[in-house]
Amino acid sequence: MALEGLSKGIFRSLSFLKSRRTLDEAELREMTKSLRRALQEADFNVRQTKEIVERLESRMREEEPRTGITLQTHAMNILYTELVRILGPASQFRPQNSTLLLVGLYGQGKTTTTAKLAEWYRRRHGLRVAVIEADVHRPGAFAQLSQLLEGSNIQVYGEPETKDAATIVRNGLAATASADFVIVDTAGRHELDTELVEELDAIASLAQAEERWLVIDAQVGQAAGHVASSFHQLAGVTGIVVTKLDGTARGGGALSAVAATGAPIVHIGVGEQVKDLEKFESDRFISRLLGMGDIQGLIDLAPEDLDEEEALRLTQRLMSGRFTLNDMYKQMEMMAKVGTIDKLMSFLPGGMLGGMASASKAQKEAMQANLDKYRVIMDSMTTWEKNEPAKIKVDRVRRIARGAGVREKEVRELIGQWSRSRKMMKGMGGNRRLNKQMRQMMKDGDMDFDGDSLPF
């Protein structure tokens, strides 16, 4: 998940208070010292780090934890509220009948973000979306955008041979007049030079965009604050998209620095594919960061063609322990539509599924590889074999292995995994804590922070 290093650093820091019911000053100092280090390693700026740690320390001394809550859980709840406060409230952007102008420096991912935003608002809001490619300085920008949105029913306007961005925007606005939502992608530079300023002024005057969003790479770190302020002075930035948040240790710096400018973070990019975009809501983001989960975010990942009734039926069969390999295969197909194991588990509370949601990236990659291999094996099985895996004998194991191009041992591993999963799921029926978590998951996608959903 995004900022995985920060998440681990926070858990390491709060472990100083594990199982404690009374506050010890020495342990509190060790905890805050460790937390300060974790925030700084994630590139939070010094002022915000100092503010968060001091407020946590003060509130730990002044506020009594609720009955039955450990000091560690109490500290987690305080840290949650402080981080949410720092990052600010969610944007209330409404895309209907509006124009969005994207700005930013060179290499920040504006064109890819243009495609991601177009697909996001087409799919989530059911809008007729159009995009205008006004980057006349980077060869191939129009071709890239067209390729990213190929087959999406999103109108892509551009004039690859025209070298005047204002002309393209003027013609593009006329050509896309019937769209509900228009996104204008502009050129970037390595710095805000005079030419870029003049070009943006001309485009902004033509577009009269209700929204002007800055696209900024998370790798910029704390420098994001200066960049955001500069563009805000130039274009009156109304929102920010932070890209590449999945692959950098400096994401904390980018988020905190941008938040300090006052412009809301609207979306974050968490991968290279067009679907790898999330709406940024600080409470849900921090909830995931602290291992509390974000079930509504998981629900939002579901693709348009997902059969919700079938998914519910399969989930009920899995939870009851009455499932076959055929059910497992269908469930795995649905999971593949939503995302990888790593992505899915980043939305679950850390303590769920026996702590699987808190597994390391390497462990999740190994689990993903096993799932992919198991699907190939099941593709070589007959319907009867998938419905009656317990009855598969040696000769069938041999045939399945040959058909899948795997060893017989791996076929037996799949059958063994199915058998263990059935036993585990049957045992969950009497697990009151898990049942409570599952009910909480289904209740409007919200999690409460009373400690039951925390990973300790």
N, C-alpha and C positions, 0 to 999 in steps of 0.2 A: 504494500500500500504506500501512498504518498507519505513522506516523512517517517518511514519505518524506524530510522535511527533515532529520531526524537522520541518516538513512542517507547522504544526500548530504554532510552535514557531516563524517561520519566518513571517507568516501572522500577528501574534500578534504584532511583532516588527514593521513591516512596516505600521501597522494601525496608528501609531503616525503621519504619513504624509498623511493620507487619505484626498483627496479633496484639498490638499494644492498646490498652484501655486508658492509661494515664500518660500524660505528657512528660517526657524527659527532655530537659533543655539541651543536654549534650547530643541526644539523638536528633532533636529538631535542627540543631545547627549543622549536623552532618547531612541531614536530608536536604536542607536548603542549599548547602554548599554543592552537593551533588546535582541538584536541580539547576542551579545557576550554570554549572558546567554543561549540562545537557542542552539547555537553551542556547548557550553561546556556540556549542558545536553545531547546532542547527542554524546558526547564523542570525539568531534574533539580535537586535541591536542592544547595546549596553544599557541604554536608558530603560527600554521596555523590560529587559531581563531583570534589572534592579527593581523596577516597579512591581513586577509579578511576584518575585521572591519575597520582597518586603511585605506586600499585602498578604501573601499566604502565611508568612511567619506571624504577622500581627493577628490575623483572624484565627489562626490555630491557638494562640494564647487567649484570645478574648471570647471565642465562641465555643460553647459546649456542644459536642456531637450528640445527635439524637440517640435515644435509648436503643441499645443493641447494636450500634454502629461502631466499628473500630476506628482508631485514629487514622489508619491508612485510608479507609473509605472516606472519612471526613475530609482528609487532605485532598483526596481525589476530587470530591465534589467542589471544594473551594477552588482548586486549580482549574476545573472545568469552567466555573463561572468567570474567573479572571481571564482566561484565554478567550472565551467568547466575547467578553467585554472589550478586550484589546482589538480583536478582529472586526468587531462591529456587526450591525444588523444586516440581514439579507436585502439585496436589491429588490425593489417592487416593480421592475420593468414590465410593461405590457406591450407586446410587439404589434398588435393589430393596427393596421393603417399607419405604419411608421417607417422611417428610414434610419439606418444605422451606419455610421461612418467609423471604420476601423483605422487606427493610426498606430505608429510604433517605429522603432529603429530597425535597421536591416538585420535579418536572420533571427527574428523573434518568433517566427511561425505564423505570420498574419494570414497568408494565403491558405494554409492548412486549417487555421482557425476559422476563416471565412466559410470553408466547406463544412466544418463541424457545426458551426452556429446555424447555417442554413438547414442542414439536415435535422438538427435538434428541434428548431422551431417548426419545421414542416411536420415532423413526426409527433412532437408533444402537443402542438397547438392546432394541428390540422390546417395550417395556413398555406396559401399560394406564395411561395418564397422565390425571390429572384436575387441574383448577385451580379454586381458590376465589377469587372476587373479593371482598375484604373492604375495599375503599376506599369508604367511605360519604360521603366529603367532596368527591370530584370527580365531578360529573355526567357520565354517559356512560362511566364506567370499565368497567362490565359490558358495555355495548354494544360498546365498542372491543375488549375481549378476545374477545367472541363473534365479532365480525367477523374478527379476525385468525386465529382458529382454525376458521373455518367450513370444513366439509368435511374436517376432519383426523382425525375419530374420537376427538378428545380431549374428555372431558366437561368442560363449563364450568358451574360452579355459582355462582349469585349471587341476591341478593334486592334488586333496584333500589329498592324502596319502603321497605326496612328501614334505619333510621338507626343501629342498634347493631351495630358490627363483631363484637363477641364472639358475638352471637346468630347472625350469618351463619356464622361459623367453626364454631360448635357444630353447627348444622344441616348445614353443608357437609361436615363430617367424617363425619357419619352417612350422608349421601347418596352419598359417594364411597368408602365403606368397602371396596368390591371392587377399587379401583384398586391398582396396584403402586406407584405414585409419585404423591404429592399435593403440589401447589405452592400456597401461600397468598400472594396479593398483598395488601399492606397500603397504607394511606394514607401520603402524605408531607406534610411541612410545609416552610416556608422555613427553619425552625430547630427544634431539639429542644425544644419547649415542653412544659409540664406535661401538657396534654391528650393529646399524642401519646405521651408516656412512659406515661401510665396506660393508654391504649388498647393499646399494644404489650405492656405487662405482662399485660393480660387475655387478649389473643390468644395470647401465648406460653405462658401457663399452660394454656390449653385445647388448643392444638395439640401441645404436648410434642414439638416438631420436633427431629429428630436434627441437622438442618442449618439454620443461620440465616445467610443471605447478604446482604451489603450491596451494593446496586446504586448505583454512583456514576459520574457523568458525567466523561469525560476532560478536559473543558474546565475543571473545577474546579482542575486543576493541582496545585501543592504543597499547597493547602488540603485535598486529599483525605486527607492524613495525619491532620489534626485531626478531620475528619468521621468517618473510620474508627475512630479511637480513642474518640470519643464514643459511637458506636453499639456498639462492642465492650463498653464499660462497661455499657451499657444492656441489650443482648440477647445478649452473648457470641457475637460474630460468629465463624463458623467458616470463612467463605469470602467472596470478593469478586468481583463482576462489574463490569468497567469498560466502560461504554458509549460509543458515538460516538468510538471511537478512530481512525476513518478520516478525520475531518474537523477535527482540531485540532492545532495546533503544541504544545499543552501536555500531550500524552499522556505524554511522558517523565516529567513532574512527577507526574502521577497514578499511573503505574506504580511509580515509585521511592518515592513517599511512602507508598503503600499497602503496598508490600513492607516498608517500615520498621516497620509495625505488627505484623508477624509472622503475620497472617492470609493464607493463600495466595490468589492470584488464580486463580479457577477457570475463568472464561470471559471473553472480550472480545467486545464488539459492534462489528462493522465495516461496518455499513450499516443501512438502514431496513427492509429486508424481513425476514420471519420466518426465512429461511434464513441471514441474515447474522450468524451467531454462530460463534465458534471456541473450542475448548478451549484454554486457555492452558497451554502448556508452555514455560518460559523458554528451554530449549535450542533448541527449534525456532523460537520467535519471534525470538530473537537471530540464529539462523542465517539467517533470511529478511532480517532487518534489515541484516546484513552482506554480503548478496549471495551467500550460500552455498547458498541454496535450502532447500526443505522438501518433498521429494517425497512423504513419507507424508501431509503435509497436503493435497497435491494429490490424492492417492488418496482421502482422506477426503471430498473435495468431491463425489465421484461420486454422482449420485442413485440411488435404489433401482431405477428402471426402466432404468438404463443396461445395455445388452447388452455385457458384458465381452469375450466371444468376438469379436463383431463389431468392437468398438473395437480389439482386438489385431490382427485381420485388416487393418483399415483402416490402422492405424499401420505394419504391416509393408509394405503396398503403398506408403504414402507414403515410407517410408524407402528403399525400393528404387528409387523414381523411376518405378515402373510404376503410375501412377494416372491416373484420368480426372476430369473435372469432376463426374461423378456421385459418385466417391469423396470428392472435396473437399467436396461438398454434405453428404454424410452425416457427415463429420468435423466440419463447421461446426455441424450440428444437435446433435451430441453436445456440442461445446464450449459451445453456447448453454445447454444444460441445466446445465452445471457452473458457468458464470459468465462475466463479461466478460473481455476480453483483459487488462485491467489486473489483475483478480483472479487470473487464471490465471498470468500471468507473475510475479506477486509470489512465487510458490512455486518458481520456477525459479532455478537458479544464474545469476548476472548475466552470465557469459561465454557461456552457451549461446545457440544460434540466432543466432550472429553478433552477440551483444550485444543482441539485441532485448529480452531480459528487463530490461535496464538502461535502456530507452528512457524518455523523459520522459512525464509524464501526458498532455500534449498530443499527443505522438506516438502513444501507445496509444489515445487517444480517436479520432484520425484513422484508425488501423488498424481500430478497432471499427466506425467509420462505413463504411469500405470493405467490411468483411466483411458488414455488414447490406445494403449496396447490392448486393454480388455475389450474395447469396442471392436478392434480388428479381429480378435479371437471370436467374439460373438457373431461377427459378420459371417464366420465360417460354420456356424452352428445352424442346425435345422430348427424350425419352430418348436418341435417336440423337445429337442435338447435344451432349448432355452426355458421351456416351461417345466421340465423335469430334470434339473441339473444333478439332483441327488442320485439319479438312476443311470448316469453316464458311466459306462464301463471302459476298460482299457482300450479296446479296439476303436471306440468312438473318440477317445482322447487322442489316439494316434492320428486318426483321420482329420480331426479338427486342427491339430498342430500343423499338419502338412499344409492344409488349406490356408492357414493364417501365416505360415512362414515363421513359426515360433517353436520353441522346445515344448515337449510334452509336459515338462515340469511347470511351465508358465500357464498351461491350460488348467492343470490341477491347482495352481495358485489362485486362479480366478474362481474356481468352484469352492475352494477353501475360504476365499474372501467373502463369497456370497453366503456361505454357511455361517461364518462368524458374524456377519452383518445381521443376519436373521436373528441369531441368538441375542445380539446386543440390542436390537430394536425391540424384541419381545421384553427384554429386561427393563426397558425404559418405561413400560406401561405403569410400573409402580413407583417411578421416580417423581416425587412430588415437586422437587425443585425444577426439574426439567419441564414438567407439565406447566408449571407457572411461567417459565420463560417462553414456552411455546404460545400460551395464551396471551402473554404480553406482546409477542411478535405480531399476533393477529389483531391486536387492539389499536387500530388506526396507525400502525407502524411506529408507535411511540415507545420509548423506554423510560422508565422512571429510574432515578438514581438513588435507590434505597440500599444499594449494596448487593442485591440478589443477582444483578446482571454483571457485576464486576468480576474480573478474572482472578480473584484471590479469596 
